[in-house]
């Protein structure tokens, strides 16, 4: 056994969660940021890498904000239901086909929403306040200068910044970029995330299993969390517990982040920690947290490697604390938790230990955060019964009932009814 | 002109937002719910249509929760660092390959996390508290009955409900379904949403535009909001302002929801309202709200039709109020807003009118909701500068500064840094 080999002898010492996060954030920072130019229509949810500046005014011309009649504003003074004024309709202005002439005193042009305002006109009277009589229109509303006219550049001016770099593009951000005529945007690349699933005892769902086999669940978990955090699932590799198979899966190029599920600890068949240490570095192995203490963090070349415990709850916890954070940062997102939070009093005490960070699943019931009684690392069903989790920091021995706590609610978009 | 034709004469009367929502929810309710069986790996974010019941116990056998040594718990009584007890190691239990014999007094079996507990053993001592000496192991920890043993069925029991119908599947929900061996799930079908973009003045981003043309932005907006709400974009159809072209796009089968952008109002080229009324029904046309008053709601056969104003802000507002709500319900989601809310005092007054519902974009600054000054329906950039919006209900004349309001924050996942 090499000096680094701790198999079957236990972790000598564990890093704190803060130490682990500090190493991880530093390692992510050292990876050069990568950008790509993509079609605007594919950019929803992507992180803008360069600010978008408009080359045009929007609108590009004074245009009508209503269906109605373009008029000389002053000529409507005093117009009302009881005292309509009569104007001669001299033509139409349609959105794609403006009125070519100029309005003179006593004239109006029928105009549609979005149509150019004819020369000479200075306001639009909405259709509701008009009545057509032969070639004339009766106007029953007094309108002021520029009423119902969208002025050139009032939305966006030439040279103005439309969306700043760093924005995670929302539907309306994409729309505003479309409105200045830009069909492509430069965004941060999404990291490719490889998932390596180890464990000879595992069987895929849908297959027959023998008595001591178990169904593999972590790839199902990670295939949901990785895209949520802005990563692309490069591949899921189901690999036998053999050093050479794991080595090949770690070394194959094409991944920015490699997640290894299972075999992360100090068991006799836990090959991954030693491999990562030899092929690159594994500065963090064993973290003072519950669950997920056998987590490992390292890198091979420019690929961040996270060793996730095989127990599903530990896997989720270690993913949330470390892997998701790395993926979000590589995608140009915030490293902070992607969950909505609420402040609630604890419904029951949580026991913890000084020096250890706890990830405690809770239900939200009657305005309180209720820790789930069954909280073993293997109890995956606890995460489906949970509405979220509470983090008990390393400095705390535990939290008495009624303590106000911050609950991180699992995934915002996937709301239940 | 038919009696229903209100082109260039203005809306006779407008429905309230509540009336429009009541009709819409009723129409959606009448559409038969559709379900489909899909692969588990494709089910993230989908709505479960049938509860999932386990056919197996998880774990299916008593298993070790630690790497260490399976022992007879009673035999460790009094064991400590200063007083280790010595047991004979008689074999290994690996996750996929258990120990076939039975432990007798004075014996231990080296066991890995997840491995079956050998017959006769009643606890596991973690590797950290052991030391191997030849064929023996020194145990320096007293463990109680069943310590570090995951009991059969402690996670999930045969016949137990794993996830209830109606759940929008989160990553851990998918994982727990995998853990019971199920490879398929029955979920609500996602509605197919057709987007029809009308307007002869529109040019696609990336193309050259003539002076009075404008770049089309609403399809970019809707291609982001529709998937967010659980719909599938069936197609985007850019159609000239001609009655026959719009008619064909409305009648072609394949859409559960049809969104028509532009031509929804009372302009001379607004063909869509009359067409929908003739081909099906258009009970709501004109809603007492700002922006988006020219919104229309109707149906053709089983397809819900929403007429969205062409102005981008109106389009977003009408989508959010009506179209998104219909899509979410058809996808089996909640009809409520998909946005996170916060309560904040208003930084400046909002003017409104009794009888009219307002959708007012706000920025969140220094703990206040600041209404954006430029709030015309055509000012798309206001939505990108906004963090969210405030709804001023029909019963209100407006809200003075410092009024506590509920801010609906645009899209949770697309957080800015």
HADDOCK unambig.tbl for C-alpha pairs under 7 A between the chains (distance, minus, plus):
assign (segid A and resid 8 and name CA) (segid B and resid 127 and name CA) 5.63 0.50 0.50
assign (segid A and resid 9 and name CA) (segid B and resid 127 and name CA) 5.74 0.50 0.50
assign (segid A and resid 9 and name CA) (segid B and resid 128 and name CA) 5.84 0.50 0.50
assign (segid A and resid 10 and name CA) (segid B and resid 127 and name CA) 5.48 0.50 0.50
assign (segid A and resid 10 and name CA) (segid B and resid 128 and name CA) 4.31 0.50 0.50
assign (segid A and resid 11 and name CA) (segid B and resid 128 and name CA) 6.99 0.50 0.50
assign (segid A and resid 41 and name CA) (segid B and resid 220 and name CA) 6.30 0.50 0.50
assign (segid A and resid 44 and name CA) (segid B and resid 224 and name CA) 5.95 0.50 0.50
assign (segid A and resid 45 and name CA) (segid B and resid 414 and name CA) 5.85 0.50 0.50
assign (segid A and resid 61 and name CA) (segid B and resid 212 and name CA) 6.91 0.50 0.50
assign (segid A and resid 67 and name CA) (segid B and resid 266 and name CA) 6.89 0.50 0.50
assign (segid A and resid 67 and name CA) (segid B and resid 267 and name CA) 5.49 0.50 0.50
assign (segid A and resid 95 and name CA) (segid B and resid 201 and name CA) 5.46 0.50 0.50
assign (segid A and resid 96 and name CA) (segid B and resid 200 and name CA) 5.64 0.50 0.50
assign (segid A and resid 96 and name CA) (segid B and resid 201 and name CA) 4.08 0.50 0.50
assign (segid A and resid 96 and name CA) (segid B and resid 212 and name CA) 6.38 0.50 0.50
assign (segid A and resid 96 and name CA) (segid B and resid 213 and name CA) 6.17 0.50 0.50
assign (segid A and resid 112 and name CA) (segid B and resid 267 and name CA) 5.86 0.50 0.50
assign (segid A and resid 116 and name CA) (segid B and resid 212 and name CA) 6.79 0.50 0.50
assign (segid A and resid 127 and name CA) (segid B and resid 8 and name CA) 5.61 0.50 0.50
assign (segid A and resid 127 and name CA) (segid B and resid 9 and name CA) 5.73 0.50 0.50
assign (segid A and resid 127 and name CA) (segid B and resid 10 and name CA) 5.48 0.50 0.50
assign (segid A and resid 128 and name CA) (segid B and resid 9 and name CA) 5.81 0.50 0.50
assign (segid A and resid 128 and name CA) (segid B and resid 10 and name CA) 4.30 0.50 0.50
assign (segid A and resid 155 and name CA) (segid B and resid 379 and name CA) 4.85 0.50 0.50
assign (segid A and resid 155 and name CA) (segid B and resid 380 and name CA) 6.69 0.50 0.50
assign (segid A and resid 155 and name CA) (segid B and resid 381 and name CA) 6.04 0.50 0.50
assign (segid A and resid 156 and name CA) (segid B and resid 381 and name CA) 6.88 0.50 0.50
assign (segid A and resid 166 and name CA) (segid B and resid 417 and name CA) 6.82 0.50 0.50
assign (segid A and resid 167 and name CA) (segid B and resid 416 and name CA) 5.30 0.50 0.50
assign (segid A and resid 168 and name CA) (segid B and resid 414 and name CA) 5.22 0.50 0.50
assign (segid A and resid 168 and name CA) (segid B and resid 415 and name CA) 6.18 0.50 0.50
assign (segid A and resid 168 and name CA) (segid B and resid 416 and name CA) 5.67 0.50 0.50
assign (segid A and resid 169 and name CA) (segid B and resid 414 and name CA) 6.47 0.50 0.50
assign (segid A and resid 170 and name CA) (segid B and resid 414 and name CA) 5.92 0.50 0.50
assign (segid A and resid 171 and name CA) (segid B and resid 221 and name CA) 4.77 0.50 0.50
assign (segid A and resid 171 and name CA) (segid B and resid 224 and name CA) 4.78 0.50 0.50
assign (segid A and resid 171 and name CA) (segid B and resid 225 and name CA) 6.08 0.50 0.50
assign (segid A and resid 172 and name CA) (segid B and resid 221 and name CA) 5.51 0.50 0.50
assign (segid A and resid 172 and name CA) (segid B and resid 383 and name CA) 6.35 0.50 0.50
assign (segid A and resid 172 and name CA) (segid B and resid 384 and name CA) 6.10 0.50 0.50
assign (segid A and resid 173 and name CA) (segid B and resid 384 and name CA) 5.47 0.50 0.50
assign (segid A and resid 174 and name CA) (segid B and resid 220 and name CA) 6.07 0.50 0.50
assign (segid A and resid 174 and name CA) (segid B and resid 221 and name CA) 6.45 0.50 0.50
assign (segid A and resid 175 and name CA) (segid B and resid 217 and name CA) 4.78 0.50 0.50
assign (segid A and resid 175 and name CA) (segid B and resid 218 and name CA) 6.38 0.50 0.50
assign (segid A and resid 175 and name CA) (segid B and resid 220 and name CA) 4.99 0.50 0.50
assign (segid A and resid 175 and name CA) (segid B and resid 221 and name CA) 4.87 0.50 0.50
assign (segid A and resid 176 and name CA) (segid B and resid 217 and name CA) 6.72 0.50 0.50
assign (segid A and resid 176 and name CA) (segid B and resid 380 and name CA) 6.17 0.50 0.50
assign (segid A and resid 176 and name CA) (segid B and resid 381 and name CA) 6.19 0.50 0.50
assign (segid A and resid 178 and name CA) (segid B and resid 205 and name CA) 5.53 0.50 0.50
assign (segid A and resid 178 and name CA) (segid B and resid 215 and name CA) 6.60 0.50 0.50
assign (segid A and resid 178 and name CA) (segid B and resid 216 and name CA) 6.63 0.50 0.50
assign (segid A and resid 178 and name CA) (segid B and resid 217 and name CA) 5.06 0.50 0.50
assign (segid A and resid 178 and name CA) (segid B and resid 220 and name CA) 6.82 0.50 0.50
assign (segid A and resid 179 and name CA) (segid B and resid 215 and name CA) 4.95 0.50 0.50
assign (segid A and resid 179 and name CA) (segid B and resid 216 and name CA) 6.07 0.50 0.50
assign (segid A and resid 179 and name CA) (segid B and resid 217 and name CA) 5.12 0.50 0.50
assign (segid A and resid 180 and name CA) (segid B and resid 215 and name CA) 6.55 0.50 0.50
assign (segid A and resid 181 and name CA) (segid B and resid 205 and name CA) 3.97 0.50 0.50
assign (segid A and resid 181 and name CA) (segid B and resid 206 and name CA) 5.47 0.50 0.50
assign (segid A and resid 181 and name CA) (segid B and resid 215 and name CA) 5.56 0.50 0.50
assign (segid A and resid 182 and name CA) (segid B and resid 205 and name CA) 5.28 0.50 0.50
assign (segid A and resid 182 and name CA) (segid B and resid 206 and name CA) 5.43 0.50 0.50
assign (segid A and resid 183 and name CA) (segid B and resid 205 and name CA) 4.99 0.50 0.50
assign (segid A and resid 183 and name CA) (segid B and resid 206 and name CA) 4.79 0.50 0.50
assign (segid A and resid 200 and name CA) (segid B and resid 96 and name CA) 5.63 0.50 0.50
assign (segid A and resid 201 and name CA) (segid B and resid 95 and name CA) 5.47 0.50 0.50
assign (segid A and resid 201 and name CA) (segid B and resid 96 and name CA) 4.08 0.50 0.50
assign (segid A and resid 205 and name CA) (segid B and resid 178 and name CA) 5.53 0.50 0.50
assign (segid A and resid 205 and name CA) (segid B and resid 181 and name CA) 3.98 0.50 0.50
assign (segid A and resid 205 and name CA) (segid B and resid 182 and name CA) 5.27 0.50 0.50
assign (segid A and resid 205 and name CA) (segid B and resid 183 and name CA) 4.99 0.50 0.50
assign (segid A and resid 206 and name CA) (segid B and resid 181 and name CA) 5.45 0.50 0.50
assign (segid A and resid 206 and name CA) (segid B and resid 182 and name CA) 5.42 0.50 0.50
assign (segid A and resid 206 and name CA) (segid B and resid 183 and name CA) 4.79 0.50 0.50
assign (segid A and resid 212 and name CA) (segid B and resid 61 and name CA) 6.90 0.50 0.50
assign (segid A and resid 212 and name CA) (segid B and resid 96 and name CA) 6.36 0.50 0.50
assign (segid A and resid 212 and name CA) (segid B and resid 116 and name CA) 6.80 0.50 0.50
assign (segid A and resid 213 and name CA) (segid B and resid 96 and name CA) 6.18 0.50 0.50
assign (segid A and resid 215 and name CA) (segid B and resid 178 and name CA) 6.60 0.50 0.50
assign (segid A and resid 215 and name CA) (segid B and resid 179 and name CA) 4.95 0.50 0.50
assign (segid A and resid 215 and name CA) (segid B and resid 180 and name CA) 6.56 0.50 0.50
assign (segid A and resid 215 and name CA) (segid B and resid 181 and name CA) 5.57 0.50 0.50
assign (segid A and resid 216 and name CA) (segid B and resid 178 and name CA) 6.63 0.50 0.50
assign (segid A and resid 216 and name CA) (segid B and resid 179 and name CA) 6.07 0.50 0.50
assign (segid A and resid 217 and name CA) (segid B and resid 175 and name CA) 4.77 0.50 0.50
assign (segid A and resid 217 and name CA) (segid B and resid 176 and name CA) 6.72 0.50 0.50
assign (segid A and resid 217 and name CA) (segid B and resid 178 and name CA) 5.06 0.50 0.50
assign (segid A and resid 217 and name CA) (segid B and resid 179 and name CA) 5.12 0.50 0.50
assign (segid A and resid 218 and name CA) (segid B and resid 175 and name CA) 6.37 0.50 0.50
assign (segid A and resid 220 and name CA) (segid B and resid 41 and name CA) 6.29 0.50 0.50
assign (segid A and resid 220 and name CA) (segid B and resid 174 and name CA) 6.08 0.50 0.50
assign (segid A and resid 220 and name CA) (segid B and resid 175 and name CA) 4.99 0.50 0.50
assign (segid A and resid 220 and name CA) (segid B and resid 178 and name CA) 6.82 0.50 0.50
assign (segid A and resid 221 and name CA) (segid B and resid 171 and name CA) 4.78 0.50 0.50
assign (segid A and resid 221 and name CA) (segid B and resid 172 and name CA) 5.52 0.50 0.50
assign (segid A and resid 221 and name CA) (segid B and resid 174 and name CA) 6.45 0.50 0.50
assign (segid A and resid 221 and name CA) (segid B and resid 175 and name CA) 4.87 0.50 0.50
assign (segid A and resid 224 and name CA) (segid B and resid 44 and name CA) 5.95 0.50 0.50
assign (segid A and resid 224 and name CA) (segid B and resid 171 and name CA) 4.77 0.50 0.50
assign (segid A and resid 225 and name CA) (segid B and resid 171 and name CA) 6.08 0.50 0.50
assign (segid A and resid 266 and name CA) (segid B and resid 67 and name CA) 6.88 0.50 0.50
assign (segid A and resid 267 and name CA) (segid B and resid 67 and name CA) 5.50 0.50 0.50
assign (segid A and resid 267 and name CA) (segid B and resid 112 and name CA) 5.85 0.50 0.50
assign (segid A and resid 333 and name CA) (segid B and resid 417 and name CA) 6.28 0.50 0.50
assign (segid A and resid 334 and name CA) (segid B and resid 417 and name CA) 5.04 0.50 0.50
assign (segid A and resid 379 and name CA) (segid B and resid 155 and name CA) 4.85 0.50 0.50
assign (segid A and resid 380 and name CA) (segid B and resid 155 and name CA) 6.70 0.50 0.50
assign (segid A and resid 380 and name CA) (segid B and resid 176 and name CA) 6.18 0.50 0.50
assign (segid A and resid 381 and name CA) (segid B and resid 155 and name CA) 6.05 0.50 0.50
assign (segid A and resid 381 and name CA) (segid B and resid 156 and name CA) 6.88 0.50 0.50
assign (segid A and resid 381 and name CA) (segid B and resid 176 and name CA) 6.16 0.50 0.50
assign (segid A and resid 383 and name CA) (segid B and resid 172 and name CA) 6.33 0.50 0.50
assign (segid A and resid 384 and name CA) (segid B and resid 172 and name CA) 6.09 0.50 0.50
assign (segid A and resid 384 and name CA) (segid B and resid 173 and name CA) 5.47 0.50 0.50
assign (segid A and resid 412 and name CA) (segid B and resid 412 and name CA) 6.69 0.50 0.50
assign (segid A and resid 414 and name CA) (segid B and resid 45 and name CA) 5.88 0.50 0.50
assign (segid A and resid 414 and name CA) (segid B and resid 168 and name CA) 5.24 0.50 0.50
assign (segid A and resid 414 and name CA) (segid B and resid 169 and name CA) 6.51 0.50 0.50
assign (segid A and resid 414 and name CA) (segid B and resid 170 and name CA) 5.96 0.50 0.50
assign (segid A and resid 415 and name CA) (segid B and resid 168 and name CA) 6.20 0.50 0.50
assign (segid A and resid 416 and name CA) (segid B and resid 167 and name CA) 5.31 0.50 0.50
assign (segid A and resid 416 and name CA) (segid B and resid 168 and name CA) 5.67 0.50 0.50
assign (segid A and resid 417 and name CA) (segid B and resid 166 and name CA) 6.86 0.50 0.50
assign (segid A and resid 417 and name CA) (segid B and resid 333 and name CA) 6.30 0.50 0.50
assign (segid A and resid 417 and name CA) (segid B and resid 334 and name CA) 5.04 0.50 0.50
